[in-house]
């Protein structure tokens, strides 16, 4: 998942016009979601494998996926806009994902 996080942010920085079209209002929300389904499926599969490996029960895997996607989108957008730069955005994306996963592990039964 760390590599996907880093590559998503890298893509935003290296392909700003395509990233803008993919995430802007040019394409309606339903179509963006439909086109993103394969990537969302991969993320859900990775989350399921991670949660099984670490004995973490995700109350709502769809919400967990959206939390990660939203976080990465926000950081990628900061990199894409030049606010923090692409390389820093990549590092922050990995740190954010690591923090989210560690938080979910800490909340797992038996870890409280």
MIZA-397200 format. One record per residue: residue number from 1; x, y, z of N, C-alpha, C in turn; chain. Coordinates in steps of 0.2 Angstrom, whole numbers. Layout:
BEGIN
@resi=NUM; neast=X; nnorth=Y; nup=Z; caeast=X; canorth=Y; caup=Z; ceast=X; cnorth=Y; cup=Z; chain=A
...
***
This chain:
BEGIN
@resi=1; neast=4; nnorth=-6; nup=0; caeast=0; canorth=0; caup=0; ceast=4; cnorth=6; cup=0; chain=A
@resi=2; neast=10; nnorth=6; nup=3; caeast=15; canorth=12; caup=3; ceast=17; cnorth=14; cup=-4; chain=A
@resi=3; neast=18; nnorth=9; nup=-8; caeast=20; canorth=10; caup=-15; ceast=15; cnorth=13; cup=-19; chain=A
@resi=4; neast=9; nnorth=11; nup=-18; caeast=3; canorth=14; caup=-21; ceast=2; cnorth=21; cup=-19; chain=A
@resi=5; neast=2; nnorth=22; nup=-13; caeast=2; canorth=29; caup=-10; ceast=7; cnorth=34; cup=-14; chain=A
@resi=6; neast=13; nnorth=31; nup=-14; caeast=18; canorth=35; caup=-16; ceast=17; cnorth=36; cup=-24; chain=A
@resi=7; neast=16; nnorth=31; nup=-27; caeast=15; canorth=32; caup=-35; ceast=9; cnorth=36; cup=-37; chain=A
@resi=8; neast=3; nnorth=36; nup=-33; caeast=-2; canorth=40; caup=-34; ceast=0; cnorth=47; cup=-34; chain=A
@resi=9; neast=3; nnorth=49; nup=-29; caeast=6; canorth=56; caup=-28; ceast=11; cnorth=58; cup=-33; chain=A
@resi=10; neast=15; nnorth=53; nup=-35; caeast=20; canorth=54; caup=-40; ceast=16; cnorth=56; cup=-47; chain=A
@resi=11; neast=11; nnorth=52; nup=-48; caeast=7; canorth=53; caup=-54; ceast=4; cnorth=60; cup=-55; chain=A
@resi=12; neast=1; nnorth=62; nup=-49; caeast=-2; canorth=69; caup=-49; ceast=3; cnorth=74; cup=-50; chain=A
@resi=13; neast=10; nnorth=73; nup=-48; caeast=15; canorth=78; caup=-49; ceast=17; cnorth=78; cup=-56; chain=A
@resi=14; neast=18; nnorth=72; nup=-59; caeast=21; canorth=72; caup=-65; ceast=16; cnorth=73; cup=-71; chain=A
@resi=15; neast=10; nnorth=72; nup=-70; caeast=4; canorth=73; caup=-75; ceast=-1; cnorth=77; cup=-72; chain=A
@resi=16; neast=1; nnorth=84; nup=-71; caeast=-4; canorth=88; caup=-68; ceast=-11; cnorth=89; cup=-72; chain=A
@resi=17; neast=-10; nnorth=89; nup=-79; caeast=-16; canorth=91; caup=-83; ceast=-21; cnorth=85; cup=-83; chain=A
@resi=18; neast=-18; nnorth=79; nup=-83; caeast=-22; canorth=73; caup=-83; ceast=-25; cnorth=72; cup=-76; chain=A
@resi=19; neast=-21; nnorth=73; nup=-71; caeast=-23; canorth=72; caup=-64; ceast=-29; cnorth=77; cup=-63; chain=A
@resi=20; neast=-28; nnorth=83; nup=-66; caeast=-34; canorth=88; caup=-65; ceast=-40; cnorth=86; cup=-68; chain=A
@resi=21; neast=-40; nnorth=83; nup=-74; caeast=-46; canorth=81; caup=-78; ceast=-49; cnorth=75; cup=-74; chain=A
@resi=22; neast=-45; nnorth=71; nup=-71; caeast=-47; canorth=65; caup=-68; ceast=-51; cnorth=67; cup=-61; chain=A
@resi=23; neast=-49; nnorth=72; nup=-58; caeast=-51; canorth=74; caup=-52; ceast=-55; cnorth=80; cup=-52; chain=A
@resi=24; neast=-56; nnorth=84; nup=-57; caeast=-60; canorth=90; caup=-58; ceast=-67; cnorth=89; cup=-59; chain=A
@resi=25; neast=-71; nnorth=94; nup=-61; caeast=-78; canorth=93; caup=-63; ceast=-79; cnorth=92; cup=-70; chain=A
@resi=26; neast=-74; nnorth=91; nup=-74; caeast=-75; canorth=90; caup=-81; ceast=-79; cnorth=84; cup=-82; chain=A
@resi=27; neast=-77; nnorth=79; nup=-78; caeast=-81; canorth=72; caup=-78; ceast=-85; cnorth=72; cup=-72; chain=A
@resi=28; neast=-91; nnorth=70; nup=-73; caeast=-96; canorth=70; caup=-68; ceast=-94; cnorth=64; cup=-62; chain=A
@resi=29; neast=-96; nnorth=65; nup=-56; caeast=-94; canorth=61; caup=-51; ceast=-96; cnorth=54; cup=-52; chain=A
@resi=30; neast=-101; nnorth=52; nup=-55; caeast=-103; canorth=45; caup=-56; ceast=-98; cnorth=42; cup=-61; chain=A
@resi=31; neast=-97; nnorth=45; nup=-66; caeast=-92; canorth=43; caup=-71; ceast=-85; cnorth=42; cup=-68; chain=A
@resi=32; neast=-83; nnorth=47; nup=-64; caeast=-76; canorth=46; caup=-61; ceast=-76; cnorth=40; cup=-56; chain=A
@resi=33; neast=-81; nnorth=39; nup=-52; caeast=-82; canorth=33; caup=-48; ceast=-82; cnorth=27; cup=-52; chain=A
@resi=34; neast=-85; nnorth=26; nup=-57; caeast=-86; canorth=20; caup=-61; ceast=-79; cnorth=19; cup=-64; chain=A
@resi=35; neast=-75; nnorth=24; nup=-67; caeast=-69; canorth=23; caup=-70; ceast=-63; cnorth=21; cup=-64; chain=A
@resi=36; neast=-64; nnorth=23; nup=-58; caeast=-60; canorth=22; caup=-53; ceast=-61; cnorth=15; cup=-49; chain=A
@resi=37; neast=-66; nnorth=12; nup=-51; caeast=-68; canorth=6; caup=-48; ceast=-63; cnorth=0; cup=-48; chain=A
@resi=38; neast=-59; nnorth=-1; nup=-53; caeast=-54; canorth=-6; caup=-53; ceast=-48; cnorth=-4; cup=-48; chain=A
@resi=39; neast=-46; nnorth=3; nup=-47; caeast=-41; canorth=5; caup=-42; ceast=-44; cnorth=4; cup=-35; chain=A
@resi=40; neast=-50; nnorth=6; nup=-35; caeast=-54; canorth=5; caup=-28; ceast=-54; cnorth=-2; cup=-26; chain=A
@resi=41; neast=-55; nnorth=-7; nup=-31; caeast=-55; canorth=-14; caup=-29; ceast=-48; cnorth=-16; cup=-27; chain=A
@resi=42; neast=-43; nnorth=-14; nup=-30; caeast=-36; canorth=-16; caup=-28; ceast=-35; cnorth=-13; cup=-21; chain=A
@resi=43; neast=-37; nnorth=-7; nup=-19; caeast=-36; canorth=-5; caup=-13; ceast=-40; cnorth=-9; cup=-8; chain=A
@resi=44; neast=-46; nnorth=-10; nup=-9; caeast=-50; canorth=-14; caup=-5; ceast=-47; cnorth=-21; cup=-3; chain=A
@resi=45; neast=-44; nnorth=-24; nup=-9; caeast=-41; canorth=-31; caup=-8; ceast=-35; cnorth=-30; cup=-3; chain=A
@resi=46; neast=-31; nnorth=-25; nup=-5; caeast=-25; canorth=-24; caup=0; ceast=-27; cnorth=-22; cup=7; chain=A
@resi=47; neast=-32; nnorth=-19; nup=8; caeast=-34; canorth=-17; caup=15; ceast=-37; cnorth=-24; cup=18; chain=A
@resi=48; neast=-40; nnorth=-28; nup=14; caeast=-43; canorth=-34; caup=17; ceast=-37; cnorth=-39; cup=19; chain=A
@resi=49; neast=-32; nnorth=-39; nup=15; caeast=-26; canorth=-43; caup=16; ceast=-22; cnorth=-40; cup=23; chain=A
@resi=50; neast=-22; nnorth=-34; nup=23; caeast=-18; canorth=-30; caup=28; ceast=-22; cnorth=-32; cup=35; chain=A
@resi=51; neast=-29; nnorth=-31; nup=35; caeast=-33; canorth=-32; caup=41; ceast=-33; cnorth=-39; cup=43; chain=A
@resi=52; neast=-33; nnorth=-44; nup=38; caeast=-32; canorth=-51; caup=40; ceast=-26; cnorth=-52; cup=44; chain=A
@resi=53; neast=-20; nnorth=-50; nup=41; caeast=-14; canorth=-51; caup=43; ceast=-13; cnorth=-48; cup=50; chain=A
@resi=54; neast=-16; nnorth=-42; nup=52; caeast=-15; canorth=-39; caup=58; ceast=-20; cnorth=-40; cup=63; chain=A
@resi=55; neast=-25; nnorth=-44; nup=61; caeast=-31; canorth=-45; caup=66; ceast=-35; cnorth=-39; cup=67; chain=A
@resi=56; neast=-36; nnorth=-35; nup=62; caeast=-39; canorth=-29; caup=63; ceast=-46; cnorth=-30; cup=59; chain=A
@resi=57; neast=-51; nnorth=-28; nup=63; caeast=-58; canorth=-28; caup=60; ceast=-60; cnorth=-21; cup=58; chain=A
@resi=58; neast=-61; nnorth=-20; nup=51; caeast=-63; canorth=-14; caup=49; ceast=-70; cnorth=-14; cup=49; chain=A
@resi=59; neast=-73; nnorth=-9; nup=53; caeast=-81; canorth=-9; caup=53; ceast=-84; cnorth=-8; cup=47; chain=A
@resi=60; neast=-81; nnorth=-4; nup=42; caeast=-84; canorth=-3; caup=36; ceast=-78; cnorth=-2; cup=31; chain=A
@resi=61; neast=-77; nnorth=-8; nup=27; caeast=-71; canorth=-8; caup=22; ceast=-72; cnorth=-2; cup=17; chain=A
@resi=62; neast=-78; nnorth=-1; nup=15; caeast=-79; canorth=5; caup=10; ceast=-77; cnorth=11; cup=13; chain=A
@resi=63; neast=-79; nnorth=13; nup=19; caeast=-77; canorth=19; caup=23; ceast=-69; cnorth=19; cup=24; chain=A
@resi=64; neast=-66; nnorth=13; nup=26; caeast=-59; canorth=13; caup=26; ceast=-55; cnorth=15; cup=20; chain=A
@resi=65; neast=-58; nnorth=12; nup=14; caeast=-55; canorth=14; caup=8; ceast=-56; cnorth=21; cup=6; chain=A
@resi=66; neast=-61; nnorth=24; nup=8; caeast=-63; canorth=31; caup=7; ceast=-58; cnorth=36; cup=11; chain=A
@resi=67; neast=-57; nnorth=34; nup=17; caeast=-52; canorth=37; caup=21; ceast=-45; cnorth=38; cup=18; chain=A
@resi=68; neast=-43; nnorth=32; nup=16; caeast=-36; canorth=32; caup=13; ceast=-36; cnorth=36; cup=6; chain=A
@resi=69; neast=-41; nnorth=35; nup=2; caeast=-42; canorth=38; caup=-4; ceast=-42; cnorth=46; cup=-3; chain=A
@resi=70; neast=-46; nnorth=48; nup=1; caeast=-47; canorth=55; caup=3; ceast=-40; cnorth=58; cup=5; chain=A
@resi=71; neast=-37; nnorth=55; nup=10; caeast=-31; canorth=57; caup=12; ceast=-26; cnorth=58; cup=7; chain=A
@resi=72; neast=-25; nnorth=52; nup=3; caeast=-20; canorth=53; caup=-3; ceast=-22; cnorth=58; cup=-8; chain=A
@resi=73; neast=-28; nnorth=59; nup=-9; caeast=-31; canorth=64; caup=-14; ceast=-29; cnorth=71; cup=-11; chain=A
@resi=74; neast=-30; nnorth=72; nup=-5; caeast=-28; canorth=78; caup=-2; ceast=-21; cnorth=80; cup=-3; chain=A
@resi=75; neast=-17; nnorth=75; nup=-1; caeast=-9; canorth=76; caup=-1; ceast=-7; cnorth=77; cup=-8; chain=A
@resi=76; neast=-10; nnorth=72; nup=-13; caeast=-8; canorth=73; caup=-20; ceast=-10; cnorth=80; cup=-23; chain=A
@resi=77; neast=-15; nnorth=82; nup=-21; caeast=-18; canorth=89; caup=-23; ceast=-13; cnorth=94; cup=-21; chain=A
@resi=78; neast=-11; nnorth=94; nup=-14; caeast=-6; canorth=99; caup=-12; ceast=1; cnorth=98; cup=-16; chain=A
@resi=79; neast=3; nnorth=92; nup=-18; caeast=9; canorth=92; caup=-22; ceast=7; cnorth=94; cup=-29; chain=A
@resi=80; neast=2; nnorth=92; nup=-32; caeast=0; canorth=94; caup=-39; ceast=-1; cnorth=102; cup=-39; chain=A
@resi=81; neast=-3; nnorth=105; nup=-34; caeast=-4; canorth=112; caup=-35; ceast=3; cnorth=116; cup=-33; chain=A
@resi=82; neast=8; nnorth=112; nup=-31; caeast=14; canorth=115; caup=-30; ceast=15; cnorth=118; cup=-23; chain=A
@resi=83; neast=10; nnorth=117; nup=-19; caeast=10; canorth=120; caup=-12; ceast=15; cnorth=117; cup=-8; chain=A
@resi=84; neast=17; nnorth=110; nup=-8; caeast=22; canorth=107; caup=-4; ceast=27; cnorth=103; cup=-9; chain=A
@resi=85; neast=26; nnorth=103; nup=-15; caeast=31; canorth=100; caup=-20; ceast=29; cnorth=92; cup=-20; chain=A
@resi=86; neast=31; nnorth=89; nup=-26; caeast=30; canorth=82; caup=-27; ceast=33; cnorth=77; cup=-22; chain=A
@resi=87; neast=40; nnorth=78; nup=-21; caeast=44; canorth=74; caup=-17; ceast=41; cnorth=74; cup=-10; chain=A
@resi=88; neast=40; nnorth=80; nup=-7; caeast=38; canorth=80; caup=0; ceast=31; cnorth=77; cup=0; chain=A
@resi=89; neast=27; nnorth=78; nup=-5; caeast=20; canorth=75; caup=-5; ceast=20; cnorth=68; cup=-5; chain=A
@resi=90; neast=25; nnorth=65; nup=-8; caeast=26; canorth=57; caup=-8; ceast=28; cnorth=55; cup=-1; chain=A
@resi=91; neast=32; nnorth=59; nup=2; caeast=34; canorth=57; caup=9; ceast=29; cnorth=57; cup=14; chain=A
@resi=92; neast=25; nnorth=63; nup=13; caeast=19; canorth=64; caup=17; ceast=14; cnorth=59; cup=16; chain=A
@resi=93; neast=13; nnorth=57; nup=10; caeast=8; canorth=52; caup=9; ceast=9; cnorth=45; cup=12; chain=A
@resi=94; neast=15; nnorth=43; nup=12; caeast=18; canorth=37; caup=15; ceast=17; cnorth=38; cup=23; chain=A
@resi=95; neast=19; nnorth=43; nup=25; caeast=18; canorth=44; caup=33; ceast=11; cnorth=44; cup=35; chain=A
@resi=96; neast=7; nnorth=47; nup=31; caeast=-1; canorth=48; caup=33; ceast=-4; cnorth=41; cup=32; chain=A
@resi=97; neast=-2; nnorth=37; nup=27; caeast=-5; canorth=30; caup=27; ceast=-2; cnorth=26; cup=33; chain=A
@resi=98; neast=4; nnorth=26; nup=34; caeast=7; canorth=23; caup=40; ceast=3; cnorth=25; cup=46; chain=A
@resi=99; neast=2; nnorth=31; nup=47; caeast=-1; canorth=33; caup=53; ceast=-9; cnorth=31; cup=54; chain=A
@resi=100; neast=-12; nnorth=31; nup=48; caeast=-19; canorth=28; caup=48; ceast=-19; cnorth=21; cup=50; chain=A
@resi=101; neast=-15; nnorth=17; nup=47; caeast=-14; canorth=10; caup=48; ceast=-12; cnorth=8; cup=55; chain=A
@resi=102; neast=-8; nnorth=12; nup=58; caeast=-6; canorth=11; caup=65; ceast=-11; cnorth=12; cup=69; chain=A
@resi=103; neast=-15; nnorth=18; nup=68; caeast=-21; canorth=19; caup=72; ceast=-26; cnorth=14; cup=72; chain=A
@resi=104; neast=-27; nnorth=11; nup=66; caeast=-32; canorth=5; caup=66; ceast=-30; cnorth=-1; cup=70; chain=A
@resi=105; neast=-23; nnorth=-2; nup=69; caeast=-20; canorth=-7; caup=73; ceast=-21; cnorth=-6; cup=81; chain=A
@resi=106; neast=-20; nnorth=0; nup=83; caeast=-20; canorth=2; caup=90; ceast=-28; cnorth=1; cup=92; chain=A
@resi=107; neast=-32; nnorth=2; nup=88; caeast=-40; canorth=1; caup=90; ceast=-42; cnorth=-6; cup=90; chain=A
@resi=108; neast=-38; nnorth=-11; nup=87; caeast=-40; canorth=-17; caup=87; ceast=-41; cnorth=-21; cup=93; chain=A
@resi=109; neast=-46; nnorth=-25; nup=94; caeast=-48; canorth=-29; caup=100; ceast=-41; cnorth=-32; cup=103; chain=A
@resi=110; neast=-40; nnorth=-31; nup=109; caeast=-34; canorth=-34; caup=112; ceast=-28; cnorth=-29; cup=112; chain=A
@resi=111; neast=-29; nnorth=-23; nup=109; caeast=-23; canorth=-18; caup=108; ceast=-25; cnorth=-12; cup=112; chain=A
@resi=112; neast=-31; nnorth=-12; nup=116; caeast=-33; canorth=-6; caup=119; ceast=-30; cnorth=-6; cup=126; chain=A
***
